């Protein structure tokens, strides 16, 4: 079976058997044992590599900006059947400024991947493990609810939650499988997966080559937006030292490479927040709903390391802002034809100028 990817109504075929069902470690190899497709916009060129080649593909003076958000075990299964009459799981997505959370309700039996659940009513109270209560405050979108937990969310999830997983991952994996080497601040419902293939050895080789590394934080919510779905706010922080490094790199002729679409969102939000004369990026923190597209363009980032994204994902809009539709179509067709693997445990794509 296949599903169509559309970029400006030009279809691609993504074969579902190309989904990565488990991390590379399950095969007895290292997490950096994934493939790397490289596209170069100016030359219109595609080349294929191992991820271990990354340090040789970047140049001294380049800057790689990474997301140091740590993945939380954001899925909580209800201990008993609610009024809906079917087993439910809550996916905690995003902390809001007012203290409530965006959550998604999912249906499914215990220990199995879940599917979206369209039910729920405003004011409904759901009993969670450990005696906690989750109150549905109102719909934020067709898929997401605003909700409030009767106790502090992050400590509760660290005790009672499990990693979010979808049907393409048939067996559970521990939370460590969903952390990157950069993970520092807990808050992401789903792993900032572009950083997953990095190992200490890869980081050491990058630094030895003269490539700098700087962090931002963006706590990513559940899944990519689908076509027609309004963006929801995510918490981010671009520290002053990272803003300075981005601006210095660009002034010095180096390239700013974002390790993940979350990093692009954070840096481009910080660029929008910059005052005239301070450089392309200013230190910035808060919540962002910014969606990067061809129309918005990119002001702070030159290149992007990212996974392979699903059909209808708004991440494809962002990729088109870097590569343009024609090259991006070639990239995805090549990835499908050559057996690249999709999703968080899969292969990666480096888009260079």
Secondary structure, DSSP 4 states (H G I P E B T S, - for coil): -EEEEEETTEEEEEEGGGB--S-GGGGTS-TT-SEEEEEETTTTEEEEEEGGGHHHHS-TT-EEEEE-EEEP--EEE-SS--TTSS-EEEEEEEE-TTS-EEEEEEE--TTS--EE-----TT-EEE-GGG-EEEEEEESSSSEEEEEESS-HHHHHHHH-B----TTS-S---GGGG--TT--EEEESS--GGGTT--HHHHHHHHHTT-EEEEEEE---SSPPBTTPPP--EEEEE-HHHHHHHHHHHHTT--EEEESHHHHHHHHHHHHHPPTTS-S---EEEEE-----TTT--SS-SEEEEEPPPTTBTHHHHHHHHHHHHHHHHHHHHHHHTT--BSTTS-EEEEE-
